[in-house]
Amino acid sequence: MLPKPHAKEIDRKARMALPHQPVPKQDPSARIHNFDEVYLHYDLESATAEAKRCIQCPGAPCVKACPLHNDIPLALWQLEHGLVEEAAAVLRETSTMSEVCGRVCPQVIQCEGACIYVKKGKPAVAIGRLEAFVADYQTTHSGRDTTTAAATGHRAAVVGAGPAGLTVAQLLAKRGHSVTVFDVWPSGGGILRYGIPQFKMSHKVVEDLVGYTKKLGVEFVYDTKVGGDLTVDDLFKQGYEAVFLGVGAGVAADPKITGTDLKGIYNATPFLIRANVAEELRPPELKAPPEIGDRVVVIGGGDTAIDCLRTSVRLGAKEVTCVYRRTEAEMPGNEKDRALAKEEDVKFEWLTQPIRFIGDDNGNVSAMECRRMELGEPDESGRRRPVPIEGSEFTMSVDTVILALGYWPDPLMGETTPGLDTHDWGLISVDEETGRTSREGVYAGGDDVVGPSLVVTAVAHGRQAAEAMHEYLMQQE
């Protein structure tokens, strides 16, 4: 591995003049007919050329903007010299999921948004796609290091096989602990498999992650709901000395709209699972593929809403519309994904709020009554509050409606775990530095702590918790 470059080795002016290497992607006319990843892979020549654009900023704003503080300049320095696996190794020091984060993180508001090129009005270095490139290259050519420390004799349980849970499981297993992951779904990956569509990230990436975790000696127990089939107390009785809770926030928000029981109205997560996950990996109640009509409306403005819109296009809907009660400026979702949706001919109805679903004689949704909104004063989120415009009601004809209005934590974990403090309808209270909860030996991280957030946030929480759990387990001696 090459050491960090000396300032004299970097001609920043010359690097700033190098051309950006556009990330290849499927043409919209082709990709709307398949579920393959939209973004294609760089070849080695293009990847190294793009890496050379990094001017090795002394202050490394990209590192500061990354929640994991990946050493991006050092990784790109390795890559530009053709040391691809060394570049991957640099990123693996701080990230358990480079292949995931490189694909699904909102780099535009993180590492790439902090890139000096943006301030100069030029395209940022394509950090995300380069991260995915080196991670995929490593997996294909040599595989990830599966070395583990000598067995400690200690046992830990991880509840939830999503990004936080997999991170904890991997890091504890590497330290020599015996780890078992319990998950409610029929296979591993959590939101990576049961939430993110394949056109954003192939499920082969998830298979590789779960497979790697198993190679470290981690065991998986599926179709098991901790808080239902088992409790945290049961896990301790079975001999586990520490427990990590990474169950996410999967309870769909109540839309409070009349008529949601009509046929043709879906909640977002079941819809995405039925459309994107292989049938043999779906739970029994979600085996049937979704049935959609020609006119699909998705209600919501986050990443999940955009995923549902783009999935509906691929399922053959002729007219797909996003209904959102604010303007595009207030939308919380990834703006790159929103731009891709527009390329795929998705329509947007801004400042519009549904108030009633209307059914036909057979109980199928056929129309949606809405009203126009205007923006008032900012609310607690800092966004301007949508205010109804009196007398602005109108009706839209629809065949299918998908509700993507956000998620809440499942309060069941707090209700079934004595001594576990929760707040705000079930979010788990933790020490921010360690993930330690109010219950001894129990740690938590990810969406069940902060609410719906990013994969990279869950990974960061998992890393903190794994370090604290290792120290706790070793103290048990």
N, C-alpha and C positions, 0 to 999 in steps of 0.2 A: 504494500500500500504506500502511495506517495504521501509525504508529509504535507502540511498546509503550505501553500506557496508564499514566498517572500514578496513583499510589495514590489520589489524591482522586477519580479517575473511577470507582472501584470501590466500590459499596455491597455489601460481602460478606454482610452479614446479609440483605439483600433477595434476593441471588442464592441463598443457601442455602435460601430459602423457595420457590424456583421448582420446579415439578414436573418429575420425570424424564420424558423422552420415551422410552417403551419402544421397543426396536428391533423393527420388524415382522418376522414370520416366518410361514412356511407352517404350517398346522395339521398335527399328526402324522398324522391320518387321510388327508390329501391327499399329504403329502410322501413317505410310504413307497412311493408308486406312481410316483415320478419321481426323476430325478437332477438336478433343478434346484437352484440354491442355496437352502438352507433359509432363510437370513436375506434379507429383502427390503430394498429401498432406502428410506432416509428420503426424504421430500419436502423441498423447500427450507425450508418453514415449520418443520417438525419439527426439521430439522438446525440451523437458526439458533437455535431455542428451546433445544435441548439445549446448544449451544455457549455460550449465555448463562449457563448454570449454572456455568461455570468461574469461580472466584473470583480467578483470577490470583495464585495463591500466590507470595509473594516468594521463597521457597526453591525453588519449582517441583519438588517431589518426583517428579512424573511424568516430567520431563525426565531426572532422575538415574536413574530406574528403567528408562528406555528404553536398550537397548544402542547405539542410534544417536544418542542424546541429541537427538532431534527437539525443536525449539522448539514444544512443544505449546500453551502458553498464547498465544503470538503467533499461531499458526495459528488457534486458536479465536476469538481477538479479531477477526481478519479475517472469519471465517465468520459470527460473530454480527452483523456489519455488512453481510452480504450479499456480501462480497468473496470469492467461492468460489475463483476461480482464484488470487487472491493467497494464500489459505490453502494451496492446493495447492503454490504456489511455495515457501512457507516450508518445507514438509515435504520438498520435492524437494531442498532445499539439503543435506540430510543423508541422504536415503533415495532409492535408485534404484527402490524397489518399494513405494510407499505403497499401491497398490491390492491388493498381495499381503499385506503385513504387517497392513493394516487388517482383513483377512479371517481370516488363519490364525495370527497371533501369539497366545500365551496372555496376553492383556492382564491377566487377573485376577492374575497373579503379576508383572506388569511395570507399565506406566504406570497402568492402572486400579486395580491393587492398592495403589498408592502414593497414590491420590487421597484428599484430605482427607475426602470424603464417606464413605468406607469407615469411617474412625475414628468418624464420627458415626452409624454404623448406617444410612446411606442408600445408594442405588445410586450408584456412581461415575459420573462423566461418561462417556458412551459414546465414549471416545476412538478406539477401533479402528474402529467403524462410521462415525464422522465422518471419519476418515482415508480410508477406502475411498470415502466419498461424495464428498469434494472431489477425490480422484484420478480417479474415474470421470467426474465432471463436467468436469474439465479435458480428459480424453481425448475426451469426446463433443463438447464445444463448441469447443475451439481446438486441441487436440492438444499434445503436448509439444514443447519447443524442440529443434530438430535442428541448431542452429548448432554448427559445429566450428571449431577453430583451423586455421591454415594447416598444410598437410602438413609433417611433420618429416622424412620420408624413412625413418623407423625402422619396423621390423616386429616385431609381437609375436604369439605364439600363445597361445591360451587353450584348455586341455583341460577340457572339461566345460561344457555349456550350461545349468547350473542357476543358482540365485540368486547364488552367488559368482562363477561364470564370466561371467554376463551383466553383473554389476556391473563387473567389471574391464574387459570388452570395451567397455561404454558409456563409462566414464570415460577410458580410454586413447584411444578414438576421438575423444572431445570435445577431447582435447589435441592432436589432429592426427596420431596414429600410425595406421599401417595394421595392422588386427587381423583375424585369422582364428580362428574358434572351431571346434574339433574335438569331435565328440560321438559316442558309441557308438550312440545311439538314432536312429530315422529322422526325428525332428524335434526342435526346440529346447524348452528349458524344464527339462530334467532332472527332478528330483523334483517340480517344480511341475506338470508334466504327467503324469509316469510314477510318481507316488506319492500325490498329493493328489486325492481324489475330487472330481468335479464338483459334488456337493451342498455341498461346503465352499467351492469356488472354481471358477467357470465357466472352462473352458479358453479361452474368448474372451479372458479376462484374459491368459492365457499368449500367445495369438496376438498380442495388442496389444503385449506386452512384446518378443517376438521381432521383430515387425514394426518397432517403434521402433528396436531395436538395428540392424536392417538399414538403416534410413533414415540412421543415423549413418555408414554406409559399411562396417560390419562384415560380413565374409563368413562363411558357415557351411559346414562339411564334415561331413555326417552319416554314419552307419553305419561309423564308423571308430574303432577301439579303439587309443588310444595306450598302448603297453605290449604291444600285440599286433600289429596291422597296421602301426603305426609306433612308433618309440621317441622319446624326448625328444632323443636324439642326432640322429635323422633330421630333426627339426624345425629344429635348429640348422644342419644341413647344407643345408637348404632356404632358409636365409637369415634365419630368425627370430632376433632378437637377445636376446629375453627370452621366457620361457615361464611361464605360470601354470597350476598344477595344481589343479583344483576338481572332482575326480571323485567326491566323496562317499564314503560308506561303504555299499556295496551288497551285500556278501556276507552272506547270511543265516546266522544262528547255528545251529549244529548242535543239534537238540533232544535228542539222545542218548536217544531213545525207540524201543523195538522196534516195527517195523511201519510205519515212515513211507513204505515203498515201495508201500503199498496204494493202489488207485485211490480217488479221492475225497479225497485228502489234498493240500493245496496249500501252497506257500510264499506269504507275504503279497503280496510285490511282483508276481509273475506273476498272481496272482488279481486284484489291484486293476487292473493294466494291462488284462487281458482284459475286465474288467467296466466300466471307466471311460473308456478311451481309444478314440477312433475307429479302426475296423478298419484304415483305410489308413495310420494312423500307428503301428501296432503292428508289431514285427518278425515275420518269417514264423512262427517257432515259437510265437507267442502270438496268432495270428489267430483261432483258435477261441474263442468265448465260454465262460466257465466253466459247468460243469454242476453244479448243487447239488441236494441232496435236501431233504426237509422239515425235518430236524433238523440244524442247523449248529452246530458248536462252534468257537470261536476261542480259541486258547491264547495268552495274553500280556496285558499290562496297559498298554501304551503307546498313543500316538496311532495308530500303525498298526493295532493290534488293534481299537481303537474304529472306525476307518475300515472295516475288514473286516466287523465286526459290522453296521454300518449299511448297507454295501453288500449284505450277504446278505439283509437285510430287504427291500431294494428289488428284489432278484432273485427274490423270492417265497417264501423259506423260511418255514415256518409256526412254527418254534421256533428261536430264535437265542440261544445262551448263550455268555457269556464265562467261561472257566475261568482263574483266577488264583491263584497259590500264596500270596499275602499277602492283606491286607484292603484295602478301598477306601482307607483312610488312607495306605497305602504306594504306591498306584498313581501312576506318573509321568506319565500322560497328562493332557491338558487337561480340567479338571473341567467346563467348559461343554459340551464335546463329549460327555462321559460323561452329563451330564444330558439332552442331546438324545437319546442312545441309549436311556435309560430311558423317555423320552416315546414312543419308537418301539417299546416293549415288548420291548427286549432284556433278557434275564435274566443274572444274575451268580452264579457259584459261587465264593465266596471260600474261601481256605485249602484249595485243592484242587490236587493235582499229578497230571498224567497219568503213568502208568508203562508202559503198553502199549496198542498199537492192535490190534484183533482184526478179522479179515476173514471174509467169507462164502466159500462154495464158488467164487465167481466172481472172487475177489481184490479185492472191494470192501470198504472199511471199513464195519463194521456196529456196532462197539462200542468203548468205550474204558475200560480199567481205570484207576482213579484211587485215590488215598489222601488222607485228610484231613491237614492240617498245623496246627501251632500256631506262634506266634511266639516266638523265643528272643532271644538277645542281638543287638545291632546288628552288621551286617557292615561291610565297607569303604565301602559307599555311605551308611552312616548309618541305613539302614532295618533293622528287626528281621529277623533271619534266620528263614526258614521251616524248621521242624523236623518230620519225619514223626511221625505218631501211630501207634504200633505197633498192628496189627490193625484198622486203619480202612479197609482196601481195599473198594472197591465198583465197580460197572460201570455205565456210562452207554450207552444206545443212541444211535448217531449215524449219519448218512448222509454227512456232509461235515465235514472238519476243516481248519482254516486255521491255519498256524503263523506266529505273529507274535511271535517271541522275541528280536528285536533283530538288529543288524547289526554287521559288522566291516568294516574297510577291506580293499580288494583289495591283497594284498602284491605284485602283479605290477609296480606302478609302481616300487617300491623295487628289485625284483629286476632290472629292465631298465634302470635309470638309474644308471650308475656315479657314485659320489660323493654320492648322495642318502641322507642318514641317515634311518632310520625307527626306530620303537620300537613296542612293544605290538602285535605281529602286523601291522604295516604302516602305522601312523599316521606321517605325515610330520613330522619335526622342523623347527620354524621359529622365527625370531625373532618374539616376540609382538608387537612394535611395527610390524614391516614385512612379515611373512609371508615373509621371505627364508629360503631353505633353505640347506643346506650346499653345494649345487651352485651355482656362480656363474651368475647370470642366470636362475635358476629360483626361482619363488615359489609359495606354496600357501596355501590357506585353505578354511574350511568343514569339512564332516564328515570329510574325509580327514586333517585335522589334529587335531580334537578328538573325533572319533567322532560318532555320531548326535546331532544337536542341532537348533537352531531355524533357520528361514529367516533371521530377523533377525541371527542370529550369523554366518551365511554372508555376508550383505550387509555387515556390519561388517568382516569379514575382507577382503572384496573391495575395500572402500574403502581400507583400509590398504595392501593390496598394490598397488593401482593407483597410489597416490601414490609408493610406493617404486619401482615399475617405471618410472614416468615419469622420475624422477630418474636412475635407472640408464641408461635409454635415452639421455637427453640427455647423459650423461657419455661415451657412446660416440663423440661427435663429437671 
